[in-house]
Amino acid sequence: MSSVRKLLHTRYRVEDLERSVRFYKEVLGLVETTRHKSPRGSELVFLKAPESEELIELCCFSASGPVKVQADLTHLAFEVDSLQAFGQHIAKLGITFSDGPHLKPDGGGIAFIDAPEGYEIELIQMGKMGK
């Protein structure tokens, strides 16, 4: 039996590519790895978190119509060292948590923010047992 080998990237379609790229770079600290136009005309930007191999593909293809993100359909989850420090970082950018932070006795916790198109971003602070 043959199976897949590894996850390479996840695509999120956006309407304003540059606004979304700025958000993922400035707010989350992702790094842009490549940018190109697909054969069908989609504008594509690939980004990655500093310690990850998997990429996030932001795709702008206006011929597909407006982006309508359904609530609680999907989210990206990123590990952070400190939810408190991350909260201070986003506050300087005029962003607030949309939910949380919710901390556990072991020091772990989660919080959420919303990306420009309405995609949910989960931030996870690992507890003592998760490290």
Sequence and secondary structure as in RCSB ss.txt:
>XXXX:A:sequence
MSSVRKLLHTRYRVEDLERSVRFYKEVLGLVETTRHKSPRGSELVFLKAPESEELIELCCFSASGPVKVQADLTH
LAFEVDSLQAFGQHIAKLGITFSDGPHLKPDGGGIAFIDAPEGYEIELIQMGKMGK
>XXXX:A:secstr
        EEEEE S HHHHHHIIIIIT  EEEEEEE TTS EEEEEE TT S EEEEEE GGG      TTS E
EEEEES HHHHHHHHHHTT   SEEEEE TTS EEEEEE TTS EEEEEE  GGG 
